[in-house]
Amino acid sequence: MTKFALVLGSNWLLSIAELLTYIQDRGFDGVLVDHSRNAAVIEVRQQLDADQIIDMQSALGGCFKIGRVIWEYDIDIPLKAYPAKKAASKDSLKEINKCPWLKIVWPKVKGKKVRFGISTYPIVDGGFPINFRRFTRGLNDQVKKLLIENGARRADYYAYDEPDRRVRDRLNIALWPKSIARNALLTPPNAEVLAVFSETKLYIARTNVVYDSMLQQYRDESRPFVSAEISTSPKICRTLLNLSGARPGDIVLDPFCGTGTILMEAAILGMRCIGVDIDGDQVQGARSNMKWLEKDLGEKLDYNILIGDSRELSSFVKKQVDAVAFEPILGPIFKKPPKRDEAEETIKELTMLYLQVLKQISKILRPDGRIAMTIPVIRTEKESISIKFSDLTRDTGVSLYKMLPSDLIVSRKDIDARLKIRPGRESIPERKRGQVVQRALIVLEK
């Protein structure tokens, strides 16, 4: 059995739900054995080759890095070696500084120039009694020292301890994928080492693959048609595709395709695509984006993008589809929280729209096929108003698919409340700070 550490996106719960769905759909004999709000540790019985690990990273929208776990420490050792306030334990510090895993990462370094970096992922953002910044600097210095002692001609490390670009008061002591690529840290003898903390363990992992942020930025900026107001992020698109159960070669439908972001991500993953939108300008934009992607990839893509009303979907889409992934119209853009009556009326209108579309999807979705979609959650001054699932699925031929299956999660009773996972969830929120209309992701199955 092999353990892997996966660095999660900002919505850690959604990232884990996507990961477990991916594992289950691909037939991997694996379980979630540990996690924090920044990383997950899975244990897989079968041997995964390099291509399978790369494919997993490429497919997952909520994962930034994957590394093979090579060592584990009981959490008491780093707690005593690098306490936030107390004096350090010399014995625990000595234990950390032995770095018994070093020869697994660098079996032969004599005469070589080595570049490396330690990326630390705390349990939660703040409130844990370890000085993570001092731990990261100390481990970087110790690894450099040991590499020189083991015969390396030169050893240099890269460290990032500036404020997080997204949240300035958040601790950031991990290398960004762009830095790893720029400095070739995944090319031996160079390496990135992950230090992943959970409530009970410190996992040391050697990074196998990272998210290609530069390629994604290039595609976002270079595609010819962009509509920022209605575009879904590529990473959420991949999450929706994975939750829908779509696999390479499958026919995937997006009945609200807009500028075609989901279609582009599906095509990159080797899927065949059907897109539908009622707005002719959006359809033309989506077609332009797919043509551009064909040129960029240097290959012919299998797609069809149609102008049409998805409430009449089965009248013009005659093919059976394997999976459906989409972000529908989420209603008006509110500048301030609406009154309860206005929010309820909006939800009522959207529920009717989604209900009509789901009935049509059910007619062309294969038996056992899944639908992954977002739904709106509208914040009023006092509460949040959302869609009732019983109203959404009534007479549609589809039912709610429960995420985070309990048989894939090794649970602990004494876990911190901030880390609790409730198995069998029917929806997972995807919040953006300051927005009146928030989102939740749901999955339906036929």
N, C-alpha and C positions, 0 to 999 in steps of 0.2 A: 504494500500500500504506500502511496505517495501523497504528501500534503503539498498544497499550493496556497500561497498568499496572494490575494487579489486586492488591489487598491481601488476603493469604491468612489463613485461620484458623490456630489453634495447631497443627493437624496439617497442615503445609505440603505434605507428599507426597500425602496424601489429597485436599487441595484442588486440587492440580495434576492428579491423576488424574480428578477430577470435571470440572474445566475442560476437559481435552482430550476427554473423553467427550462433553461438551455440544457442543463445537465440531464434533466429528465427526458427531454425530447430527443437528445442525442444518444440516449441509452448508456450514459456513463454510470457506473456503479459507484456513486459518490454521495457524500453527505456534508452538510455544514457542521464543522466540529467546534468552531469558535468564531467570534467576530467582535468588532468594535464599531464605532460610528465612522471609521475611516477605512477599515479593511475587513475582509472575510478570509477565513481559512477553511478550505475544503479538503477532504480526504477521499482519494479515488483509488479503488481497488485495482483497476487495470492500468497498465503502463501507457501513458500518453506520449506520443512522439512529438517532435518539434513542430511538425505541420499542424497537429491537432491543437497544440497550445497557441500557435499563431492564429489559427482559424477562430479559436475561442475569443482571443483578444480583439480580433478584427470584427467579429460579429457583435460583441456586447457593447451596448451604448453606455452602460453604467460602470465601466471598468477602465482604469487608466494604465494599470501595470499588472503583470502576472509573474510571480517568481516561485521557484521550487524551494520549499522549506528544507533547510539543511541542518538546523539546530534549534533546540528549544531550551529556554531557561524558566525555572519557576519564577513567578513575578517578584517574590521576596528578594531575589538577588539584585535586580536593578533598583528595587525600592530602597534597599539598604546602601547600595553603591552610589546612587545619585538621588538622595532625598531632596525634596524641595526646601525643607527648612532645617532638619536635623543634621548632625555631623555624619559624614560618610563612614560606613563600615569598611575597614581595611581588608578584611577577609572577602567580603562581597565584591569589592573593587578588584581585588586580585583575581577572583573567579571570572569576572567579566573580561579582564585584561589578558587572560590566557588565550582567548579567541581560538578554541579548539577547532572551529569550523574553517579557519583560514586556509588550511591545506586542501579543503574540499573545493574552495573557490580558486585557489592558486596552487595547484600541486607542484608546479615547476616555475620558479620565477628567477632563477639564477641568471644574472646578466641581462635581464629584461627591464625595459621601461614600462612602468605600470601607472595607469590613471584609474581612479576609482572614486566612489562617493557613497556615503551612508545616507539613506533616506529614512527618516524616522516618522512613524505614524502612531500618534498617541491614541489612547482609548476613546476619549471624548475631547472636545475643545475646551480645556480648562477644568479645574476642580479635581485634579488627581495629583497625589503627593510625590511626583517624580519631577526632577529638573530635566526635562527632555532636551532643552538646548545644550546644557552642559554634558548630558549623556552623548549627544550626537558629536559634539566637538571632541570629547574625550575618546570616543571610539574611533573617530577618524584619525586622531593623532596616534593612537595605539596601533591601529592597522598599518599605518605608514611606517612606524618604528619596526614592527615585526617583519614587514616585507623587506626592509633594508637589511635587517638581521638575517633573513633567509636568503640573501644574496641578490636581491633586485638591484639593478644598476641605478635606478631612480624610481621614486614613488611620489606621486602627486595626487592630492584629492580635491574634489570640488564640493563646495558647501553652499547652501542657500539658507540664509537666516534673516532675509528681509521680511517685512510684513506681507501677508497674503494679499495678492492683487485684488481678490474679490472682497475680502473682509479684512480691513486693515488691523483690527485688534486681535485677529486670529493668529495663533502660533503657526509658523510655517518653517519646517526644518527638513523638507524633502525636496529633491531635485525635480524640476519640471521635465516632462518628456522632451521638450525642445532642447534643453540643456544636455540631456543624455544623448540625443542624436547628434548634436553639434560637436560634442567631445568624444564621440564613438565609444561610449562607456559599455556598450554591449558587445564590442569586438574584443575577443581575448588577445592579450592577457588583461585587458581592461575589464572592469565590472562595476555594476551598481549593486549594493547590498541593501536589502530592505530590513529594517528593524520594526517589526509590527507588534504593538502592545495590545494585550487583552486584559481582562480583569485577573486572570490566573497565570498568564504566560507572556514571555517575550519570545517571539518567533524570529529567527534569522533566515532570510531567504535570498537566493541569488536571482536577480531579475532575468527573465527569459525574453520578455517582449513588452513593449510600451505602446501606448496610443500614439498614432502618427498625427500630432497636432498641426504640424506644418503642412502636410498634405490636405488636411481638412480645411485649414485656413485658405489654402490656395484654391480649393474647389468652391468654397463659400464666396470668395472675392472675384473669381474668374468666370463663374457661370454667367450667362448673358442676361438672365431675367431674375430679379429679386423683388420680393414684396415683403418688407420687414414687418408690416402690420399684421400679416396673416401667416407668415412662414413659421413652421415648426422646426426646432433645432435638430440637426442631424443625429445627435446622440439620443434624443427622445424618439426620433423616427426608428432608430435601430432597436431601442427598447420595445417599442410597439411591435415591430416585426418579430422579435424573439418571443414576446408574450403571445403573439398570434400563432406561434408554432411554425412559421414559414421557414422553409429550408431551401438550399440551392436546387434549382430546377422547378420549384413550385410556381404556380400561377397565383400572384398576389393582387388583390384589388384594393384600390383607395378610392372610395366613392365621393370624397371631397378633396381632390388631389391638389387644388390650388396651383402653386408654382412647381410642384412635382418633387419636393424634397424626399418624401417617403419613396416615391418611384425611383429616384436616383440612388438612394441607399439600398433599396432592394436589388436594383440592377447590378450595383457594385458587388453585392453578395451572391450574384449568380442566379437571381430569380427572374421569372417572366412577369411582366407588369401590365395591369390594366388600370388606367386612371380615368375618372369621370369628374367633371365640374360643370356647373350651370353657367359659369362666367366664361364667355368666349375668349376674352383677353387673357385670363389665367390659363386656359387650355393652350393658347398659342405660346404663352411663356413657358409652360411646362414642356411642350414639344421642342422649343428652342433649347431648353436646358438639357433634354435627353439627347438631342443631336450633338450638342457641345460635348456631352459626356462620352458619346460614342467616339468622337475624334480624340478626346483626351485619353481614353483607354485603348484606342486603336483596335476596336472590335465592334461587330454588329450586335446591338442589343435587341432583345425581344420585348417589345412594348406596344401598347395601343392606347392612345389618349383621346377620349371622346367628349364632345359637348353634349350635356344631357342633364336631366333632372333625376337624381338618384331615387326619388320617390316612385319612379317608373323604371327602375334599373333592369328588371328582368325582361322588359320589352325590347331592349337593344343590346344587352350583354347576354349572349347565348351560351358562352363557355362556362363550364363548371370551374369554380375557383377553389384553391386549396386553403387559402387564408385571407383574412381581411384586416387591414391596419389603417387607421385614419384618425385625424383630428377634425371633427365637424365644426360647423359654425357654432361659436360659443355665446352668441348673443351680442347685444350692444356693448360698446366700450364705455363704462361708467367712469366719470372723473371723480365722483365721490360716492360713498355707499348709498344705494337707493333705499327707499322705504320698503317695508316688508311686502306690501301689496304689489308694488312694481316688480320686485324680485320674484315673487311667486307667479305673477303673470308671465314674466319672461321664461321661467322654468317650465311653466305649463305649455307655452308655445314650442319651446325646444323639445320637450318630451314628445309632443305630437309629431314633430319633424323626424326625430330619431326613430320613433316607433314605426313610422311609415317606411323609412329607409331599411330598418332591420328586417321588416317583413319581406322586403324585396331581396335583401342579401340572403336570407334563409332559403330562397328559391334556387339560388345558384351556388351556394356554398356546399362543398362536399360533406357527406355524412362524417361526423366527428371533427369537422373543421372548426377553427376558432376565429373569433373577432376580437381584436384589441383596439380600444378607442379611448379618447379622453371625453370627459363630461365636465360641465361648468359647476363651480361652487361659488355662489354669489354672496359676498359679505355685505350685510346690512349694518346699521349702527349697533345692533344688539346681538346678532346671531348670523349664522351662515345658512343659506337656503340651497338645497341640492335636489337632484332628481330621485324619486322613489324607484328603486329597482323593480318592484312589482309592476309599476306602471310602464316602465321602459321595456320589459320583456313580455308583456301581455299578448298572447296569441301570435307571437313572432316565430315560434319554433326553435328559439334559442333560450338558454338559461345561463345563469351566472357561473363562471368558472372560478373556483377558489384558489387563490395564490398562496404561496408559502406553505406547501404541504408538510405536515408534522413529521412524516416518516423520513424526510430529508434533513431534519434539523435535530442535532443533539442538544437537548435543552438542559438548563440548570435552574433550580428553584431559587437560588440566592442571587440571581443576576441583578445588576443595577437597573433601576426602573427606566433609565435613559437608553438602555440597550435591549429592552424586552422586545421579543418578536411574538406577535399573536398569530399562530398558524391559521390557515384557512380564511384569509382576509378576502373580502369581496371587492374592495377598492383600496387604492393607495394614493394619498394626496401628493400633488406636485405643485408646491407653492412658490410664488415669486413675491418677494417682499414689496409691499406698497400697492399691489394690484387689487382692484375690487373684485374682479372675476378671477378666481383661482381655478385650478384644474384638479381632477382626480382621474386616475387610470383604472379602467375596468376591463375584464376579459369575459367574453361570452362564448359558449360552445353549443354546437348543434347536436 
